[in-house]
Amino acid sequence: MWSVASILTGLMSFMHDDQATTGSMVTSASEKKAFARDSVKYNLNNSLFKKVFPDLVEDLTERQRQREAETGESRSQPCHP
């Protein structure tokens, strides 16, 4: 039987590996960072995410404000469609 630890280890290996696998996307490091930024933006606009993770929303919102202040970036414009 799979333990939570082994499942999480498997997921992490997919996130850190550049090897092509079924259903994977080959992306550069900068594209991965852009996808991560877009994921945060998406989640901060998702009502279910905000309901389930209110503490995380507060932290992510503050980090997003700081990033925008440093870079002049806008939350409303994702990097990828």
C-alpha positions as CSV (number, residue, x, y, z in Angstrom):
1,M,0.0,0.0,0.0
2,W,1.2,3.5,-0.8
3,S,1.9,5.8,2.2
4,V,1.3,9.6,2.1
5,A,5.0,10.1,2.3
6,S,5.7,7.9,-0.8
7,I,3.0,9.6,-2.8
8,L,4.3,13.0,-1.9
9,T,7.9,11.9,-2.7
10,G,6.7,10.7,-6.1
11,L,4.9,14.0,-6.8
12,M,7.9,16.0,-5.9
13,S,10.1,13.9,-8.2
14,F,7.9,14.9,-11.1
15,M,8.1,18.6,-10.2
16,H,11.9,18.6,-10.0
17,D,12.7,16.4,-13.0
18,D,13.1,17.6,-16.6
19,Q,12.6,14.1,-18.1
20,A,9.6,13.9,-20.5
21,T,6.9,11.5,-19.3
22,T,3.3,10.8,-20.3
23,G,1.3,14.0,-19.8
24,S,4.3,16.1,-18.9
25,M,5.4,19.5,-20.4
26,V,9.0,20.4,-21.2
27,T,9.5,23.9,-20.0
28,S,12.4,26.2,-19.1
29,A,13.1,27.3,-15.5
30,S,11.7,30.8,-16.3
31,E,8.5,29.2,-17.7
32,K,8.2,27.1,-14.5
33,K,8.5,30.3,-12.4
34,A,5.9,32.0,-14.6
35,F,3.5,29.1,-14.2
36,A,4.0,29.2,-10.4
37,R,3.2,33.0,-10.4
38,D,0.2,32.4,-12.5
39,S,-1.0,29.6,-10.2
40,V,-0.8,32.0,-7.2
41,K,-2.8,34.6,-9.1
42,Y,-5.4,32.1,-10.2
43,N,-5.8,30.7,-6.6
44,L,-6.1,34.2,-5.1
45,N,-9.1,34.8,-7.5
46,N,-10.7,31.4,-6.8
47,S,-13.5,31.6,-4.2
48,L,-13.2,27.9,-3.2
49,F,-9.5,28.2,-2.6
50,K,-10.1,31.3,-0.5
51,K,-12.7,29.5,1.5
52,V,-10.6,26.4,2.2
53,F,-7.3,28.2,2.8
54,P,-8.0,31.6,4.4
55,D,-4.6,31.7,6.2
56,L,-2.7,30.9,3.1
57,V,-4.7,33.5,1.1
58,E,-3.6,36.2,3.6
59,D,0.0,35.2,3.3
60,L,0.0,34.9,-0.5
61,T,-1.8,38.2,-0.9
62,E,0.9,39.9,1.1
63,R,3.7,38.2,-0.8
64,Q,1.9,39.2,-4.1
65,R,1.7,42.8,-3.0
66,Q,5.4,42.9,-2.1
67,R,6.3,41.3,-5.4
68,E,4.2,43.8,-7.4
69,A,5.8,46.7,-5.4
70,E,9.3,45.4,-6.2
71,T,8.7,44.6,-9.9
72,G,5.8,46.8,-11.0
73,E,4.0,43.7,-12.0
74,S,0.1,43.6,-12.1
75,R,-1.9,40.8,-10.5
76,S,-4.6,41.0,-13.1
77,Q,-2.4,40.1,-16.0
78,P,-1.2,36.5,-16.0
79,C,2.0,35.5,-17.9
80,H,0.3,32.6,-19.7
81,P,-3.3,32.3,-21.1
